[in-house]
Amino acid sequence: MRPLTEEETKTLFTKLVEYMGRNVERLINREDERHCFRLVKDRVYYVSEKVMKASTTISRDDLLHVGTCLGKFTKTGKFRLHITALEYLSQYCKYKVWLKPSAEMSFLYGNHITKSGMARITESTPQYAGVIVYNAHDVPLGFGVAAQSTDKCRELEPMGNVVLHRADVGEYLRGVEDDMF
């Protein structure tokens, strides 16, 4: 377990800003206790400093996970968010999309969201912005990228893609990533 390098931190924050905007500061400057980012075997964990200090007593070989896994660095140096980051992304996100009940299962099986499955979208969502996907009862289901801006969604045909799928809570059951845990 080690702190992130400057380049890794920049890559991580660039990805988080896509979904949270300036609210990324709230992850670091929390009122309850201080939190930090740590790297364990190419995975980035968001962990409280209290837990981090306690975990230093465990050897590197024996330590599997600590805190909440936000994602991992690929071999090419890019950062990929995991669905386990959804709790924090949904708290501080800028743009949201709500699904109709008929489209929930389609999204949870890994499909993109079409206009016919979208119930509503946050006003002034730009194209290619990171969005959090909710069901009709405001339960976060996953996240993706807006394929169209809010203005273009109004003119789109019913089967046109509105949100491109990135991750959903169904990944736990599908086992898409065997090495997720």
C-alpha positions in Angstrom: 0.0 0.0 0.0 1.4 3.3 -1.0 0.3 6.9 -1.7 -0.5 7.8 -5.3 2.2 9.5 -7.4 1.5 13.0 -8.8 0.8 11.6 -12.2 -1.6 8.9 -10.8 -3.4 11.5 -8.7 -3.9 13.8 -11.7 -5.3 10.8 -13.8 -7.6 9.9 -10.9 -8.9 13.4 -10.4 -9.4 13.9 -14.1 -11.7 10.9 -14.1 -13.6 11.9 -11.0 -14.1 15.4 -12.3 -16.0 14.0 -15.3 -18.7 12.8 -12.9 -18.4 15.1 -9.9 -17.1 18.4 -11.2 -15.8 20.6 -8.5 -17.3 18.4 -5.8 -14.2 16.3 -5.8 -12.9 18.6 -3.1 -15.6 17.2 -0.8 -14.1 13.8 -0.9 -10.8 15.1 0.5 -12.1 17.9 2.8 -14.6 15.9 4.8 -16.0 17.2 8.1 -16.2 13.8 9.8 -12.6 12.6 9.4 -9.8 12.8 6.9 -9.7 10.4 4.0 -6.9 9.7 1.5 -6.3 7.6 -1.6 -4.0 4.6 -1.5 -2.8 2.3 -4.2 -2.8 -1.5 -3.7 -1.9 -3.7 -6.6 -3.0 -1.2 -9.3 -6.3 -0.5 -7.5 -7.1 2.9 -5.9 -8.8 2.8 -2.5 -10.5 5.6 -0.7 -9.8 5.1 3.0 -10.0 7.0 6.2 -6.7 7.8 7.7 -7.6 6.0 10.9 -8.1 2.7 9.0 -5.0 3.4 6.9 -2.8 3.7 9.9 -4.2 0.5 11.4 -3.6 -1.3 8.2 0.1 -0.5 8.2 0.5 -3.4 10.7 -0.4 -5.9 8.0 2.3 -7.0 5.6 2.0 -6.0 1.9 1.6 -9.6 0.8 -1.2 -10.3 3.3 -3.1 -7.1 2.6 -5.8 -7.6 0.0 -8.1 -4.6 0.3 -8.5 -1.6 2.5 -11.3 1.0 2.3 -13.5 1.4 -0.8 -12.1 0.5 -4.2 -12.7 3.4 -6.6 -11.2 1.7 -9.6 -7.9 0.6 -11.1 -5.1 1.7 -13.4 -4.8 -0.2 -16.6 -1.5 -1.3 -18.0 -1.5 1.7 -20.3 -1.8 4.1 -17.3 -5.5 5.0 -17.8 -7.9 4.9 -14.8 -11.1 2.9 -14.9 -13.8 3.5 -12.3 -15.4 0.4 -10.7 -19.0 0.1 -9.7 -17.8 0.1 -6.0 -17.3 3.9 -6.5 -21.0 4.4 -7.1 -21.7 5.4 -3.5 -19.4 8.4 -3.6 -20.2 9.3 -7.2 -23.9 9.4 -6.5 -23.5 11.7 -3.5 -21.6 14.4 -5.3 -22.5 14.0 -9.0 -23.4 16.9 -11.2 -25.6 15.2 -13.8 -28.2 12.6 -13.3 -30.5 10.4 -15.5 -33.6 8.6 -14.2 -34.9 5.5 -15.9 -38.4 4.2 -16.5 -39.1 1.0 -14.7 -39.3 -0.8 -18.0 -35.7 0.1 -18.9 -34.1 -0.8 -15.5 -33.4 -4.4 -16.4 -32.0 -3.6 -19.8 -29.5 -1.2 -18.2 -28.6 -3.7 -15.4 -27.7 -6.2 -18.1 -25.2 -3.8 -19.6 -27.1 -2.1 -22.4 -27.1 1.6 -23.2 -30.0 3.8 -22.3 -32.3 4.8 -25.1 -34.6 7.8 -25.1 -37.7 5.6 -24.7 -36.2 4.2 -21.5 -35.3 7.6 -20.0 -37.7 9.2 -17.6 -35.9 12.5 -17.1 -32.4 14.0 -17.2 -30.7 16.9 -15.4 -31.1 20.2 -17.3 -28.1 21.4 -19.3 -26.3 18.1 -19.3 -23.5 18.4 -22.0 -22.6 15.7 -24.5 -20.0 13.2 -23.2 -20.5 14.3 -19.6 -20.4 11.6 -16.9 -23.9 10.9 -15.5 -25.2 8.8 -12.7 -28.2 6.6 -13.5 -31.0 6.3 -11.0 -34.3 4.3 -11.1 -37.7 6.0 -10.5 -37.2 5.7 -6.7 -33.9 7.6 -6.7 -31.7 4.5 -6.1 -28.4 4.7 -8.0 -28.0 1.9 -10.5 -24.8 2.8 -12.2 -23.0 5.4 -14.3 -22.3 6.2 -17.9 -21.5 8.9 -20.4 -24.2 11.2 -21.9 -24.3 10.4 -25.6 -26.4 13.5 -26.3 -26.9 16.8 -24.6 -30.2 17.6 -22.9 -31.3 19.8 -25.8 -30.6 17.1 -28.4 -32.4 14.5 -26.4 -35.7 16.3 -27.0 -35.3 16.0 -30.7 -33.9 12.4 -30.7 -35.9 9.4 -32.0 -37.2 6.9 -29.4 -34.5 4.3 -30.0 -31.6 6.8 -30.0 -28.9 6.3 -27.3 -29.0 8.9 -24.6 -26.5 7.4 -22.1 -23.6 5.1 -23.0 -23.2 2.3 -20.3 -20.0 2.3 -18.2 -20.9 0.3 -15.1 -24.0 -0.9 -13.2 -24.8 -2.8 -10.0 -25.7 -5.9 -12.0 -21.9 -6.4 -12.5 -21.9 -8.0 -9.0 -24.2 -10.7 -10.2 -22.8 -11.1 -13.7 -19.2 -11.4 -12.6 -18.0 -9.2 -15.5 -14.7 -8.6 -13.9 -13.4 -11.7 -12.2 -10.7 -9.7 -10.5 -13.1 -7.0 -9.2 -12.9 -8.1 -5.6 
